[in-house]
């Protein structure tokens, strides 16, 4: 799998006109291919969860410094920011590329030689691929800059803590990562899409995602005298069954609101009514209006459900992220880059998911887009989804991603069409 990828090199051959920048990028990516795969495997073997990405940060810093860049560790203590600027650039009108760097608290089961060496932690979401691609893009852009072939200033942001709530994006923004930035872009691995292709969608691509914990308390007592207790287990059961249904009747269904419980805990003995317990889950919504409406309604609704049981509840609603809403201009740039760098059959329509992604905060701040990066080997029908312990990727996706990201940053007015209708929609 090392070396030049024939699947991609065929697709990037000139089709309509010569493109010296594209040809130079392809040459540089082919030269970096083996080193990038080894870099990704090193990250994969040493995953770190959100806010603990110290080794990962060090590896990123070292790789960028070797390329002659001047990266900086973010004020959060993990994560990196680096600018690649043409000579004399004033640091404004920057195009930003963002990669998330953290792993998940999941025990890996994929049988690969570079499997996680950190017990209970693995890169089950492909952030090691995102990070490696962004490193590769920064290195290639630095080379183009040194040869006088980079016209646009580019900022590459390696963001920590995407998988935790609240995600790291808001802290990164507060630290100034988007100062001077007028566009921002990101990729996310998608095993449903074949390597060499990307999934595009204008508008909402991900969904809002919050965490809900309801803690209930009552007097407790003996199950032989239920009339002298508050039925706390019954109240939790009512919340489990009724809250999702009633919420769907009180919120406009076009908002796509979904409340799913993932944990319920109460009691220890079959003949004792417990005095405390809790239920926890996630609240998701397809659009911002549904997200806001559900958040405002939920505490009142939960109180009404448990009122007949006489228990007291405390609702902890941890707001997560809004939907990631892709700008049409951002999807135009992604599509143009893919057609230019990867070939005519490199894009496909994708659907909105109920997953959360804190890149949403960035595209709320400046225009941009998130695209789905194909990581599935063509012809393979059975695959593990993201957040599964056996998740794997076709590593040719790394070179694809580097080409695509560099293409975003090197598009000119001759190659970028922001006037036509975005496809796919």
C-alpha positions in Angstrom: 0.0 0.0 0.0 3.0 2.3 0.1 4.3 4.2 -2.9 2.3 5.8 -5.7 -1.3 4.9 -5.7 -2.4 3.9 -9.2 -6.1 4.3 -8.3 -5.5 8.0 -7.6 -2.7 8.7 -10.1 -4.9 7.7 -13.0 -7.7 9.9 -11.7 -5.5 12.9 -11.4 -4.1 12.9 -14.9 -4.8 16.1 -16.8 -8.2 15.8 -18.6 -9.0 19.2 -20.1 -5.9 21.4 -19.7 -2.5 21.3 -18.2 -2.3 22.3 -14.6 1.3 22.7 -13.4 0.3 23.2 -9.8 -1.8 20.0 -9.8 1.1 18.1 -11.4 3.5 19.4 -8.8 1.2 18.6 -5.9 0.8 15.0 -7.3 4.5 14.6 -7.5 5.1 15.9 -3.9 2.3 13.7 -2.5 3.7 10.6 -4.2 7.1 11.4 -2.6 5.5 11.8 0.8 3.2 8.8 0.6 5.3 6.3 2.6 6.2 8.8 5.3 2.6 9.9 5.7 1.4 6.3 6.1 4.1 5.7 8.7 3.2 8.9 10.5 -0.5 7.9 10.6 0.4 4.4 11.9 2.4 6.0 14.7 -0.5 8.1 15.7 -2.8 5.2 15.5 -0.6 3.1 17.8 -0.5 5.9 20.4 -4.0 7.4 20.6 -4.9 10.0 23.2 -8.3 11.2 24.3 -9.5 14.8 24.3 -7.4 17.3 26.2 -4.7 14.7 26.7 -3.2 14.7 23.2 0.3 15.7 24.4 2.3 13.1 22.4 0.2 13.7 19.3 0.8 17.4 19.6 4.6 16.8 19.8 4.5 14.6 16.7 2.6 17.2 14.8 5.0 20.0 15.9 8.1 18.0 14.9 6.7 17.1 11.4 5.9 20.7 10.7 9.1 22.1 12.0 11.1 19.7 9.8 9.2 21.2 6.8 10.5 24.6 7.7 7.3 25.9 9.3 6.8 27.7 12.6 3.9 25.9 14.4 2.6 26.9 17.8 1.0 24.8 20.5 -2.5 26.1 21.2 -3.2 27.9 24.5 -5.2 24.9 25.6 -1.9 22.9 26.0 -2.6 20.5 23.2 -3.3 21.1 19.5 -1.3 23.1 17.0 -1.8 26.0 14.7 0.5 26.9 11.8 0.3 29.5 9.0 1.8 28.9 5.5 2.1 32.4 4.0 3.5 33.7 0.7 6.3 36.2 1.1 5.0 39.5 2.3 1.6 38.2 3.2 -0.2 40.3 5.9 -2.0 37.3 7.6 -5.5 38.3 6.4 -8.0 36.6 4.1 -6.7 33.2 5.2 -8.1 29.9 4.1 -8.1 27.5 7.1 -7.9 23.7 7.1 -9.0 22.0 10.3 -8.2 18.5 11.5 -9.3 17.0 14.8 -6.6 15.0 16.7 -8.2 13.1 19.6 -9.1 9.5 19.9 -12.0 7.6 21.6 -12.2 5.7 24.9 -12.8 2.4 23.0 -10.7 -0.8 23.1 -9.5 -1.6 19.6 -10.2 -5.0 18.1 -8.9 -4.4 14.6 -6.1 -6.9 13.8 -3.5 -4.6 12.4 0.2 -4.5 13.2 0.0 -0.9 14.4 -3.0 -1.4 16.7 -3.4 0.8 19.7 -0.8 0.4 22.5 -2.9 2.4 24.9 -5.4 0.2 26.7 -9.0 1.3 26.3 -8.2 4.0 23.7 -8.2 3.9 19.9 -8.6 6.0 16.8 -12.0 4.5 16.0 -13.2 7.7 14.2 -10.3 8.3 11.8 -8.9 11.4 13.4 -5.4 10.0 12.9 -6.2 10.1 9.1 -7.5 13.7 9.4 -4.4 14.8 11.3 -2.0 13.1 8.9 -3.7 14.6 5.9 -3.5 18.1 7.4 0.2 17.6 8.2 0.8 16.4 4.6 -1.1 19.4 3.2 0.9 21.8 5.3 4.2 20.2 4.1 3.1 20.4 0.5 1.9 24.0 0.8 5.2 24.9 2.4 7.0 23.4 -0.6 4.8 25.4 -3.0 5.5 28.5 -1.0 9.2 28.0 -1.2 8.9 27.7 -5.0 6.8 30.8 -5.3 3.8 28.8 -6.3 1.5 29.7 -3.3 -0.7 32.7 -3.8 -3.1 32.4 -0.8 -2.3 32.4 2.9 -3.3 29.2 4.6 -3.8 28.4 8.3 -3.8 24.7 9.4 -5.5 24.1 12.7 -5.0 20.8 14.6 -7.9 20.9 17.0 -8.0 18.8 20.2 -11.0 17.4 22.0 -13.6 17.0 19.3 -15.0 13.8 20.9 -15.8 15.3 24.3 -18.4 17.8 25.4 -18.0 20.7 25.2 -15.8 20.1 22.2 -12.5 21.9 21.7 -13.6 24.0 18.7 -15.1 26.8 20.9 -11.9 27.0 22.9 -9.8 27.1 19.7 -12.0 29.9 18.3 -11.8 31.8 21.5 -8.0 31.5 21.3 -8.0 33.3 18.0 -7.6 30.5 15.5 -10.1 32.0 13.1 -8.7 35.6 13.4 -8.0 36.7 9.8 -9.7 33.6 8.4 -12.4 34.1 5.7 -13.0 30.4 4.8 -12.6 27.1 6.8 -12.7 23.5 5.6 -12.5 20.0 7.1 -12.7 16.4 6.2 -14.2 13.4 8.0 -13.6 9.7 7.3 -16.6 7.9 5.9 -16.4 4.1 5.4 -19.6 4.2 3.3 -17.7 6.1 0.6 -15.0 4.5 -1.5 -11.5 5.7 -1.4 -10.8 8.3 -4.1 -14.2 9.9 -3.7 -15.8 12.4 -1.3 -19.3 13.0 -0.2 -20.8 16.5 -0.5 -23.9 18.2 0.7 -25.0 21.8 0.9 -26.7 22.8 4.1 -26.9 20.7 7.3 -24.5 17.7 7.2 -24.5 16.7 10.8 -26.9 17.3 13.7 -27.1 19.0 17.0 -26.0 16.7 19.9 -26.5 17.3 23.6 -26.1 15.0 26.7 -29.0 14.7 29.0 -28.8 13.3 32.6 -31.8 13.1 34.8 -31.2 12.3 38.5 -34.2 11.2 40.5 -34.7 11.0 44.3 -37.5 9.7 46.5 -38.1 8.3 50.0 -37.4 4.7 49.1 -38.6 1.8 51.2 -39.9 -1.8 51.1 -41.6 -3.2 48.1 -44.3 -4.7 50.4 -45.4 -1.1 51.2 -45.3 0.8 47.9 -47.9 3.2 49.1 -45.4 4.6 51.6 -42.7 5.2 49.0 -42.2 7.0 45.8 -41.9 4.6 42.9 -38.5 5.8 41.6 -38.0 2.9 39.2 -41.4 3.4 37.8 -40.6 7.1 37.3 -37.4 6.3 35.5 -39.3 3.8 33.3 -41.8 6.4 32.5 -39.1 8.8 31.5 -37.5 6.1 29.3 -40.7 5.3 27.5 -42.7 8.6 27.4 -40.1 11.4 27.1 -39.1 10.5 23.5 -42.7 10.0 22.4 -44.0 13.2 24.0 -41.1 15.3 22.8 -41.9 14.2 19.3 -45.5 15.4 19.7 -44.5 18.9 21.1 -41.8 19.8 18.6 -42.2 20.4 14.8 -41.2 17.0 13.3 -39.3 18.9 10.5 -36.7 19.7 13.2 -35.8 16.0 13.3 -35.6 15.9 17.2 -34.4 12.6 18.6 -34.1 11.7 22.3 -32.5 8.3 22.9 -31.6 7.0 26.4 -28.4 5.1 26.7 -28.1 4.4 30.5 -30.5 3.8 33.3 -29.5 3.0 36.9 -31.4 2.4 40.1 -31.5 0.1 43.0 -29.6 -3.0 44.2 -32.2 -5.3 45.7 -35.4 -6.8 44.2 -37.4 -6.2 47.4 -36.3 -2.6 48.1 -37.6 0.6 46.4 -34.5 2.7 45.8 -34.2 6.3 47.0 -32.1 7.5 44.0 -31.3 6.7 40.4 -30.7 8.3 37.1 -31.2 8.0 33.4 -28.9 9.4 30.7 -29.0 9.8 27.0 -28.5 12.1 24.0 -30.8 14.8 22.5 -30.2 15.3 18.8 -31.8 17.6 16.2 -31.5 18.0 12.5 -31.8 21.8 12.5 -31.0 24.7 14.9 -34.6 25.6 15.4 -35.6 22.1 16.6 -32.5 22.0 18.8 -33.4 25.3 20.5 -37.1 24.3 20.9 -36.3 20.9 22.4 -33.8 22.4 24.8 -36.3 24.9 26.1 -39.2 22.4 26.4 -37.4 19.3 27.9 -37.1 20.3 31.6 -40.9 21.1 31.8 -41.8 17.9 30.0 -39.7 15.7 32.2 -41.2 17.2 35.3 -44.7 16.6 34.0 -43.9 12.9 33.3 -42.6 12.1 36.8 -45.2 14.3 38.7 -47.6 11.3 39.3 -44.8 9.3 41.0 -44.0 12.0 43.6 -40.2 11.8 43.0 -38.0 14.8 42.6 -35.7 15.2 39.6 -32.7 17.2 38.7 -32.1 17.7 34.9 -28.5 18.2 33.7 -28.6 19.3 30.1 -25.1 19.7 28.7 -25.4 21.6 25.4 -23.1 20.1 22.8 -22.9 21.3 19.2 -25.3 22.7 16.7 -25.7 21.1 13.2 -22.8 21.6 10.9 -24.3 23.7 8.1 -22.2 23.7 4.9 -22.1 26.9 2.9 -22.9 26.6 -0.8 -19.7 28.4 -1.7 -17.7 26.0 0.5 -19.2 23.0 -1.3 -18.4 24.6 -4.6 -14.8 24.9 -3.6 -14.7 21.3 -2.4 -16.3 20.1 -5.7 -13.9 22.2 -7.8 -10.9 20.8 -5.9 -12.1 17.2 -6.2 -12.7 17.5 -9.9 -9.3 19.2 -10.4 -7.2 17.0 -8.1 -8.9 13.7 -8.1 -10.8 13.4 -11.4 -14.3 13.6 -12.9 -15.8 10.7 -10.9 -14.6 11.8 -7.5 -17.7 13.4 -5.9 -21.1 11.9 -4.7 -24.1 13.1 -2.8 -24.2 12.3 0.9 -26.9 12.6 3.5 -27.3 14.4 6.8 -26.4 12.3 9.8 -27.6 12.5 13.4 -24.0 12.5 14.5 -22.5 15.6 16.2 -19.4 17.5 15.0 -18.0 20.6 16.7 -16.7 21.9 13.4 -20.2 23.4 13.4 -19.0 26.2 15.5 -16.3 27.2 13.0 -18.7 27.3 10.0 -21.0 29.4 12.1 -18.2 31.9 12.4 -16.9 32.0 8.8 -18.1 30.3 5.5 -16.8 26.9 4.7 -17.7 23.2 4.6 -17.2 19.7 5.9 -16.8 16.9 3.4 -16.9 13.1 3.8 -13.6 11.4 2.9 -14.0 8.0 1.3 -11.9 5.4 3.2 -13.4 2.1 2.0 -11.6 -0.1 -0.4 -13.5 -0.4 -3.7 -15.5 -3.6 -3.9 -15.5 -4.3 -0.2 -19.2 -4.6 0.9 -18.7 -5.4 4.6 -17.1 -2.8 6.8 -17.0 -1.4 10.3 -18.6 2.0 10.9 -16.9 4.8 12.7 -16.8 4.5 16.5 -16.6 0.8 16.3 -13.6 -1.0 17.8 -12.7 -2.8 14.5 -12.9 0.4 12.4 -10.2 0.4 9.7 -9.4 2.6 6.6 -7.8 2.1 3.2 -4.7 4.2 3.7 -4.7 5.4 0.1 -7.3 7.9 1.5 -4.4 9.9 3.1 -2.9 10.9 -0.3 -6.4 11.6 -1.6 -7.1 13.9 1.3 -3.8 15.8 1.0 -4.4 16.4 -2.7 -7.9 17.6 -1.9 -6.9 19.9 0.9 -4.1 21.5 -1.2 -6.5 21.8 -4.0 -8.8 23.9 -1.8 -5.9 26.2 -1.0 -4.5 26.6 -4.5 -7.7 27.2 -6.5 -7.6 30.3 -8.6 -10.3 32.4 -10.1 -9.7 30.4 -13.3 -10.4 27.1 -11.6 -13.0 28.0 -8.9 -16.6 28.5 -10.0 -18.7 30.1 -7.3 -21.5 31.1 -9.7 -23.1 27.9 -10.8 -25.5 25.7 -8.7 -23.6 23.6 -6.1 -23.6 19.8 -6.8 -24.6 17.6 -5.3 -27.3 19.2 -3.2 
